[in-house]
Amino acid sequence: MKKTLLLALAILLSVAIKAQDVLINESFDSTDMPEGWTVMGEALTNWKISNTNMAGGSANEIKLGWNPQFDGISRLVANPLDLTDVKSLKVNLKHYFENYASAISTIGIATSSDNGTSWNVGWSCGYNETGQYSIEQRIATADMGKDNVLICIFFEGNSARFQAWYFDDFVVTVQPNVEIRLNSIDIFDRIGAGNLNASFSVQNMGVDNIQSFVATYQIEGEEAVTESFTTSLSSFETKQFSFVTNKTILPGEYNISFNISKVNEIEINSANNTLTKTFNVSLSERQRIPMIEHFSSSTCAPCVLINTLMHNLTEKNPDKYTYTKYVVNFPGTGDPYYTAESGVRKDYYGAHTAPRVYLDSEFQVKNQTFQPVTQTALTNRYEVPAFAEIRGAFNIDENNVIHVIADVISYVNLENVRTFISVNEKTTTENHVEYGGTGETEWHHVMMKMLPNAEGNITTLKAGESKRFEFTYDMGATFMEEADDLEVAVWIQNYDTKEIFNSHYLYEYTEHPYPARNLHFSEGSRLKIKWDAPKEATPTGYNLYVNNELILGNTQETSFSIDMTDFCIAEVIALYENGMTSVGAVNVYSAEYKTPQNISANSDDTKITVTWDAVDGISEYGIYRNEEFFATVESNSFIDTTAKVGEEYCYRIKSVIGNNSSALSEESCSIITGESIEEYNNYINIHPNPANDKISIATELNVEEIAIYDIYGRLCCRDASNASTSTIDTFNVSVQDLENGIYFINIKTDKGNIVRRFIKN
């Protein structure tokens, strides 16, 4: 009983001591001014209780009105404080500034130890933008340590410059000698797989400088990491730190906690020194290229300055933005370059005035005389990682028909997003309209056409998968002035939330940079990563990334072996002349996610049946046909009823577990021969059969390609013959490298595909 009573007294004493640290905690919830509070200086009647919550607290709050108008200093003064033995104070305050003019208006916190005869400013700040603000400041004036100190919120200036100023949740506490606050866990909500950069920010909330502290981070279910940090952190200073020991993290969702346990060799334990966070890990992360969307018109006088400011910004930041300018049909009789597609985007954003500028869908213009997108805003967006990538190219023929190919890939699952493609003219000069004497003579990044339209292309991407968009359009039907002055902007956007995942310009007036194909793994004494060159182009080389680290740069090889591992993310990017690159080909190997084995594709006259060995513990299988994602099934078999007679179809299978999957299986191919080419069987003569070193194929048909498959449907070799003759030709195919057994030879002719069986001995 005695022990319990002592414990209770200790807890009460602790709470009382903590409560003594809070000197003022005023939320202005009453309908009257707080008892003992006064107004000094100008505007004795302008400070009133308002039944609003503009400052961000709960109603009520204090409002400083501009009327009656005054010019000078007006103070809202709290009850006197006894600051004996107090070195400094911590002040928290929420406020909302409603601007009227563009000039700066100033508020601050001040103290007085002579009943208001003289005041010492502890903090002040000027504001010229309407908005909600929250401050947390250290106050250490000459009045600290005295026993009868007034503290006030003050305004200084001409009240005609603002409409109203709202204040709430004014809290004044004694600043302790030693205190630290874990401000943030500096890990993005979504990051790429690989080494985790365990970064965090702390703030010195005490009077004394912080010379050292001990911090710990722990990913849920894993061993904690604890390290000591040496620093020099002054009072209220904030600084970012990173752990030296980092963990390798794989795709998935994680919970992480950070804790600070000791400061300046003193053990601490408070609510300020612990934080937790949930974050997601994608297959990879990419450089973000911020998307600028700008609504403007040659009939808009305020647009002239904004156009100039934006042009100056982009000229200073090459390759760090994508830009599309939509011409609107107001405020005058209308810019002749306005299109209905601009109207769709205008309605989408609610951009019913001009100028309006959006950076990654966030509205930027707040004053028509200031820089709409600041250098800081652009840089900050550029430094946020992206988890989708865009590559492609366009060309235009002699008939002014543009040909566009764009590849998009995501490293996270994206469902029902939209891919927008905008054909712009870099500089136009002919859309000038005499309206209000704007004097503007050229415009930049002017949208001419959206492909296929302003509604975009509905896109669903699984992590690691890519999708291609191809369009042609007669640019002669647009306002295009110069066919050699075009650019194509592409961006991926969530149509509901407006979030933009990434953007990019396509390569100009050149051929498409096709990606590598068939990236997959094979197991053995080492893990082998293999890929094929694109069919449509010849890259100058490849970059191979393993777990997001460059392993091979500009290699001519198409395979690479690494030591066996439990998990491996491989990505191959094809390189082309003039620095062009493709989107990546990505695949994931995991010892946990077993790759399906013994794939077999077999055909009859109407369909192809694909079977494989079942894999335990997986939820579904992904089927790829001719290198493209084709279907998802839950069983270990699939019937393809869409295959056409006479065409070859090749299948690969992967196991799927949630958002993760295995590597793609080996390939198995088959052809529906049907009855349509049986009449040509007599035109093919294959000998010898059985064969040892080679087989000869004699035919009168035009042979385009010869391919050999084993009994499991796996491709063994392929020969593009490029024959074109009406007389009997003989094709010799080497089989000496094949193991003994039964094989099928597929002969692709101008009449269809003919399949024959032969024996290698």
TITOR-326801 format. One record per residue (C-alpha): y, z, x. Coordinates in steps of 0.05 Angstrom, whole numbers, padded with zeros to 5 digits, always signed. Layout:
BEGIN
YZX ...
//
This chain:
BEGIN
+00000+00000+00000 +00048+00019+00056 +00032-00045+00094 +00044-00087+00031 +00111-00052+00020 +00133-00065+00091 +00113-00138+00085 +00153-00145+00021 +00214-00112+00054 +00207-00159+00114 +00205-00219+00068 +00266-00195+00028 +00304-00181+00093 +00287-00251+00118 +00312-00282+00054 +00375-00240+00056 +00390-00260+00128 +00379-00333+00110 +00424-00325+00049 +00479-00296+00092 +00481-00361+00131 +00504-00398+00068 +00578-00383+00061 +00596-00432+00006 +00549-00469-00042 +00593-00500-00095 +00567-00553-00143 +00627-00550-00191 +00581-00545-00252 +00630-00503-00292 +00682-00534-00337 +00735-00494-00300 +00758-00494-00228 +00716-00445-00187 +00744-00375-00188 +00792-00362-00131 +00798-00436-00111 +00869-00463-00106 +00907-00527-00092 +00959-00528-00036 +01009-00580-00015 +01021-00642-00058 +00989-00660-00125 +00978-00592-00154 +00953-00622-00220 +00913-00681-00192 +00850-00639-00176 +00808-00629-00239 +00737-00617-00262 +00706-00682-00286 +00644-00688-00331 +00615-00742-00285 +00565-00749-00228 +00597-00805-00188 +00588-00769-00121 +00513-00765-00129 +00504-00693-00152 +00495-00669-00223 +00553-00666-00271 +00604-00634-00267 +00643-00650-00204 +00714-00647-00176 +00759-00708-00186 +00823-00723-00147 +00863-00772-00189 +00919-00817-00163 +00967-00799-00219 +01018-00769-00214 +01028-00812-00153 +01043-00774-00088 +01050-00787-00014 +01029-00731+00033 +00973-00680+00041 +00938-00646-00017 +00886-00591-00006 +00831-00561-00049 +00822-00492-00017 +00761-00447-00024 +00759-00371-00022 +00771-00338+00047 +00712-00331+00094 +00695-00277+00145 +00677-00317+00207 +00672-00259+00256 +00622-00275+00310 +00614-00346+00281 +00620-00401+00333 +00616-00460+00286 +00601-00482+00215 +00559-00537+00184 +00591-00572+00124 +00555-00617+00074 +00594-00656+00022 +00579-00713-00026 +00637-00757-00048 +00651-00823-00083 +00712-00865-00066 +00740-00914-00118 +00786-00961-00081 +00848-00994-00108 +00881-01027-00048 +00852-01052+00018 +00889-01000+00059 +00852-00941+00088 +00854-00873+00053 +00835-00809+00090 +00799-00745+00072 +00776-00687+00115 +00757-00615+00124 +00806-00565+00155 +00810-00490+00167 +00867-00440+00170 +00870-00367+00194 +00943-00355+00174 +00936-00363+00098 +00951-00437+00099 +01014-00437+00141 +00980-00481+00193 +00915-00520+00189 +00864-00543+00241 +00826-00606+00225 +00751-00600+00235 +00733-00670+00210 +00768-00729+00178 +00751-00801+00161 +00786-00862+00132 +00755-00904+00076 +00773-00972+00046 +00708-00991+00010 +00688-00966-00058 +00622-00929-00054 +00582-00865-00052 +00581-00825+00013 +00549-00762+00040 +00573-00724+00101 +00543-00671+00145 +00591-00646+00198 +00599-00591+00250 +00664-00553+00243 +00687-00516+00305 +00762-00505+00301 +00805-00452+00334 +00796-00409+00272 +00723-00394+00288 +00710-00320+00302 +00766-00295+00257 +00757-00252+00195 +00801-00285+00142 +00793-00361+00145 +00809-00412+00091 +00771-00477+00088 +00793-00538+00049 +00778-00609+00028 +00841-00649+00040 +00870-00718+00024 +00924-00749+00067 +00963-00811+00049 +00991-00847-00012 +00952-00837-00076 +00972-00906-00100 +00921-00934-00052 +00860-00907-00090 +00838-00902-00163 +00800-00836-00159 +00760-00793-00110 +00701-00751-00133 +00670-00692-00095 +00607-00651-00106 +00556-00604-00073 +00603-00573-00022 +00559-00529+00023 +00584-00489+00083 +00534-00452+00127 +00536-00416+00193 +00510-00461+00248 +00454-00425+00286 +00452-00423+00362 +00385-00460+00368 +00361-00506+00313 +00332-00576+00313 +00319-00623+00255 +00268-00678+00253 +00312-00732+00222 +00263-00789+00214 +00196-00819+00233 +00218-00886+00263 +00157-00926+00244 +00169-00983+00196 +00134-00980+00128 +00095-01041+00151 +00077-01056+00224 +00029-01101+00262 -00038-01079+00288 -00044-01057+00360 -00012-01001+00399 +00028-00954+00355 +00098-00939+00380 +00102-00867+00356 +00178-00860+00353 +00220-00808+00318 +00293-00784+00315 +00317-00712+00321 +00385-00680+00312 +00411-00617+00345 +00433-00573+00287 +00449-00513+00331 +00507-00492+00375 +00470-00493+00441 +00451-00557+00477 +00378-00575+00471 +00346-00583+00540 +00274-00590+00519 +00227-00590+00459 +00153-00598+00444 +00131-00648+00390 +00065-00668+00359 +00042-00727+00318 -00024-00735+00282 -00054-00792+00243 -00095-00764+00186 -00167-00757+00207 -00153-00766+00282 -00138-00720+00340 -00066-00696+00347 -00021-00717+00405 +00026-00665+00434 +00078-00679+00488 +00139-00644+00519 +00207-00679+00520 +00264-00665+00568 +00333-00684+00544 +00406-00663+00539 +00425-00662+00465 +00493-00633+00446 +00509-00601+00380 +00499-00648+00321 +00479-00705+00368 +00422-00750+00345 +00373-00785+00391 +00309-00825+00385 +00246-00809+00425 +00178-00841+00434 +00111-00812+00453 +00080-00837+00517 +00010-00830+00488 +00001-00883+00434 -00060-00899+00393 -00090-00967+00376 -00087-00978+00301 -00123-01029+00259 -00102-01060+00193 -00100-01010+00136 -00060-00953+00106 -00045-00891+00146 -00014-00822+00136 +00021-00793+00197 +00055-00726+00208 +00106-00704+00261 +00122-00633+00280 +00168-00598+00330 +00142-00530+00351 +00186-00507+00408 +00259-00517+00428 +00288-00493+00495 +00223-00454+00504 +00235-00418+00438 +00182-00422+00383 +00210-00449+00318 +00182-00455+00248 +00227-00484+00193 +00226-00536+00139 +00270-00580+00183 +00219-00592+00238 +00162-00626+00200 +00158-00696+00168 +00103-00740+00140 +00100-00813+00125 +00053-00866+00098 +00054-00935+00130 +00014-00999+00127 -00013-01039+00185 -00018-01115+00179 -00056-01164+00222 +00007-01179+00262 +00082-01179+00259 +00131-01235+00272 +00204-01247+00289 +00246-01244+00227 +00296-01300+00216 +00345-01273+00163 +00359-01319+00104 +00432-01331+00085 +00446-01358+00015 +00519-01374+00002 +00551-01395-00064 +00616-01434-00054 +00659-01491-00079 +00713-01537-00055 +00753-01516-00117 +00754-01443-00095 +00814-01421-00054 +00784-01354-00031 +00722-01392-00008 +00760-01424+00049 +00766-01361+00091 +00695-01339+00076 +00668-01408+00096 +00706-01403+00162 +00683-01332+00176 +00610-01350+00162 +00614-01413+00205 +00642-01372+00263 +00586-01321+00255 +00530-01372+00255 +00560-01410+00314 +00553-01345+00354 +00481-01333+00332 +00440-01397+00342 +00366-01391+00322 +00378-01324+00288 +00388-01346+00217 +00368-01396+00163 +00424-01419+00117 +00431-01454+00050 +00498-01463+00015 +00496-01475-00060 +00555-01513-00088 +00577-01483-00155 +00617-01516-00211 +00674-01466-00215 +00728-01441-00213 +00762-01509-00219 +00738-01572-00254 +00679-01571-00208 +00657-01592-00139 +00624-01661-00146 +00566-01637-00102 +00544-01586-00154 +00472-01596-00177 +00431-01564-00232 +00387-01534-00178 +00448-01495-00152 +00458-01471-00223 +00386-01444-00225 +00397-01404-00161 +00465-01380-00186 +00433-01353-00249 +00375-01322-00209 +00424-01280-00168 +00475-01271-00223 +00526-01304-00177 +00578-01321-00230 +00638-01316-00183 +00652-01349-00116 +00649-01337-00059 +00585-01297-00058 +00540-01289+00003 +00470-01259+00005 +00432-01237+00067 +00358-01234+00054 +00375-01230-00020 +00424-01171-00011 +00495-01185-00036 +00544-01180+00022 +00614-01201+00000 +00653-01138-00020 +00724-01163-00004 +00746-01235-00002 +00789-01223+00060 +00735-01192+00105 +00674-01219+00142 +00619-01223+00089 +00559-01218+00135 +00577-01175+00195 +00547-01184+00264 +00516-01115+00256 +00484-01133+00189 +00455-01197+00216 +00429-01163+00279 +00398-01106+00240 +00360-01154+00195 +00338-01196+00255 +00308-01135+00287 +00266-01116+00226 +00195-01143+00237 +00169-01196+00189 +00097-01205+00167 +00098-01279+00148 +00112-01341+00189 +00136-01411+00174 +00129-01475+00214 +00134-01549+00199 +00173-01612+00208 +00207-01668+00171 +00224-01741+00182 +00262-01794+00144 +00244-01868+00140 +00287-01929+00138 +00290-01925+00062 +00321-01855+00065 +00256-01824+00039 +00246-01755+00071 +00176-01732+00088 +00168-01656+00093 +00107-01615+00115 +00113-01540+00117 +00059-01489+00135 +00066-01416+00114 +00021-01358+00136 +00022-01285+00118 -00007-01226+00157 -00010-01183+00094 -00035-01199+00024 +00020-01234-00015 +00007-01248-00088 +00050-01292-00133 +00107-01301-00084 +00145-01366-00081 +00158-01413-00024 +00226-01446-00029 +00244-01510+00008 +00316-01534+00012 +00340-01599+00043 +00411-01589+00067 +00463-01631+00102 +00490-01595+00163 +00562-01619+00154 +00593-01655+00094 +00663-01682+00088 +00665-01719+00022 +00661-01662-00029 +00734-01643-00021 +00771-01634-00087 +00846-01627-00091 +00851-01559-00123 +00902-01506-00106 +00916-01539-00038 +00856-01507-00003 +00862-01557+00055 +00787-01551+00071 +00758-01615+00098 +00685-01599+00118 +00628-01556+00093 +00564-01533+00127 +00491-01525+00106 +00504-01557+00038 +00441-01560-00006 +00424-01630-00028 +00355-01622-00058 +00303-01567-00068 +00230-01587-00065 +00201-01596-00115 +00256-01558-00152 +00296-01493-00152 +00237-01455-00183 +00200-01457-00117 +00126-01463-00103 +00083-01406-00130 +00042-01381-00071 -00015-01331-00062 -00035-01315+00009 -00090-01270+00034 -00076-01236+00101 -00089-01286+00156 -00091-01347+00111 -00042-01405+00112 -00020-01456+00060 +00011-01524+00068 +00065-01557+00027 +00078-01632+00031 +00135-01669-00004 +00169-01736-00003 +00236-01749-00036 +00285-01806-00039 +00348-01776-00009 +00387-01836-00034 +00386-01802-00102 +00426-01743-00074 +00497-01734-00047 +00471-01743+00025 +00525-01772+00070 +00487-01781+00136 +00412-01789+00140 +00411-01764+00212 +00447-01698+00195 +00395-01662+00153 +00361-01595+00160 +00304-01565+00119 +00305-01490+00104 +00241-01455+00081 +00235-01383+00058 +00182-01339+00024 +00208-01294-00032 +00182-01245-00084 +00212-01275-00146 +00213-01210-00184 +00240-01162-00132 +00278-01217-00094 +00250-01190-00027 +00250-01245+00026 +00191-01240+00073 +00216-01291+00125 +00251-01357+00132 +00256-01414+00182 +00285-01483+00193 +00233-01538+00201 +00232-01581+00264 +00277-01641+00256 +00259-01715+00256 +00191-01706+00288 +00117-01701+00271 +00086-01639+00241 +00058-01587+00290 -00012-01580+00261 -00048-01514+00275 -00115-01504+00309 -00178-01504+00265 -00243-01466+00257 -00223-01404+00295 -00285-01360+00295 -00326-01312+00335 -00397-01315+00361 -00436-01255+00387 -00476-01250+00451 -00471-01210+00515 -00396-01220+00506 -00355-01236+00444 -00335-01309+00445 -00272-01335+00410 -00275-01409+00394 -00230-01459+00359 -00222-01533+00348 -00163-01579+00360 -00126-01604+00298 -00152-01669+00270 -00083-01699+00259 -00049-01686+00326 -00060-01669+00399 -00027-01605+00422 -00002-01597+00494 -00038-01530+00497 -00052-01465+00461 -00030-01392+00463 -00087-01343+00450 -00070-01273+00427 -00121-01218+00424 -00100-01155+00385 -00029-01183+00386 -00026-01189+00462 -00020-01256+00497 -00086-01268+00535 -00081-01342+00550 -00015-01379+00553 -00011-01455+00547 -00085-01462+00559 -00123-01527+00552 -00187-01489+00535 -00213-01480+00465 -00255-01418+00476 -00250-01351+00511 -00299-01293+00520 -00282-01219+00520 -00322-01156+00529 -00355-01134+00464 -00311-01091+00420 -00314-01058+00353 -00253-01095+00328 -00215-01156+00349 -00158-01196+00319 -00153-01265+00349 -00097-01315+00337 -00087-01384+00365 -00021-01420+00363 -00019-01494+00380 +00037-01517+00427 +00072-01584+00425 +00126-01620+00463 +00199-01597+00460 +00178-01525+00449 +00148-01536+00380 +00094-01489+00357 +00047-01487+00297 +00032-01429+00252 -00025-01387+00277 -00099-01393+00263 -00122-01321+00253 -00189-01288+00247 -00216-01218+00251 -00280-01192+00282 -00307-01124+00265 -00374-01093+00282 -00369-01057+00216 -00360-01120+00175 -00423-01161+00187 -00417-01236+00190 -00464-01272+00142 -00522-01306+00176 -00569-01365+00162 -00521-01407+00122 -00556-01464+00088 -00524-01520+00048 -00572-01564+00009 -00556-01620-00039 -00589-01657-00096 -00562-01716-00136 -00505-01676-00169 -00488-01612-00130 -00492-01573-00065 -00524-01504-00064 -00503-01457-00008 -00543-01394+00008 -00541-01341+00063 -00570-01274+00080 -00540-01216+00040 -00497-01166+00078 -00503-01092+00059 -00443-01052+00037 -00393-01108+00024 -00356-01123-00040 -00354-01199-00040 -00358-01262+00002 -00304-01313+00017 -00326-01386+00019 -00289-01438+00061 -00302-01512+00049 -00279-01562+00100 -00236-01508+00134 -00199-01489+00070 -00209-01426+00028 -00249-01449-00032 -00277-01391-00073 -00297-01318-00075 -00365-01296-00101 -00402-01230-00106 -00473-01255-00093 -00502-01288-00031 -00506-01358-00061 -00458-01410-00088 -00465-01476-00125 -00411-01528-00111 -00409-01574-00172 -00343-01607-00150 -00372-01642-00089 -00367-01717-00093 -00424-01766-00080 -00424-01795-00010 -00375-01744+00021 -00393-01692+00072 -00378-01619+00056 -00382-01563+00108 -00384-01490+00089 -00370-01424+00125 -00377-01354+00095 -00345-01288+00110 -00358-01217+00085 -00300-01183+00050 -00288-01108+00046 -00223-01091+00011 -00167-01125+00050 -00211-01133+00111 -00263-01185+00126 -00313-01208+00178 -00308-01268+00222 -00327-01335+00191 -00400-01353+00196 -00429-01414+00230 -00419-01479+00193 -00470-01513+00148 -00457-01582+00120 -00489-01626+00067 -00478-01691+00029 -00495-01711-00042 -00528-01779-00031 -00538-01794-00105 -00566-01860-00126 -00505-01903-00111 -00523-01922-00040 -00600-01924-00044 -00596-02000-00045 -00567-01998+00025 -00623-01956+00055 -00658-02019+00078 -00597-02038+00118 -00610-01979+00166 -00665-01978+00219 -00673-01916+00262 -00722-01914+00321 -00758-01884+00356 -00778-01827+00310 -00799-01778+00338 -00748-01786+00394 -00742-01755+00463 -00678-01778+00499 -00642-01821+00448 -00647-01854+00381 -00622-01923+00364 -00591-01942+00297 -00590-02014+00277 -00549-02034+00216 -00508-02089+00184 -00461-02038+00153 -00394-02016+00181 -00408-01949+00214 -00350-01900+00217 -00385-01838+00243 -00453-01810+00261 -00469-01736+00257 -00533-01696+00270 -00550-01630+00234 -00607-01581+00243 -00651-01559+00185 -00601-01503+00169 -00546-01553+00158 -00509-01534+00223 -00473-01590+00259 -00504-01606+00326 -00462-01665+00349 -00416-01718+00321 -00399-01789+00345 -00341-01830+00317 -00365-01901+00326 -00305-01939+00299 -00350-01999+00287 -00327-02056+00243 -00374-02115+00240 -00413-02155+00190 -00468-02171+00240 -00525-02125+00261 -00501-02073+00312 -00543-02021+00348 -00515-01951+00362 -00549-01907+00414 -00543-01832+00404 -00566-01782+00457 -00611-01726+00433 -00636-01701+00500 -00596-01636+00494 -00626-01618+00427 -00683-01568+00422 -00749-01594+00395 -00751-01594+00319 -00732-01629+00255 -00661-01657+00248 -00620-01698+00198 -00575-01754+00218 -00516-01771+00173 -00489-01842+00179 -00421-01851+00148 -00411-01924+00128 -00362-01964+00087 -00414-01963+00031 -00423-01887+00033 -00464-01836+00071 -00537-01847+00087 -00579-01788+00111 -00645-01797+00149 -00692-01746+00179 -00720-01750+00251 -00760-01706+00298 -00738-01688+00368 -00797-01675+00416 
//
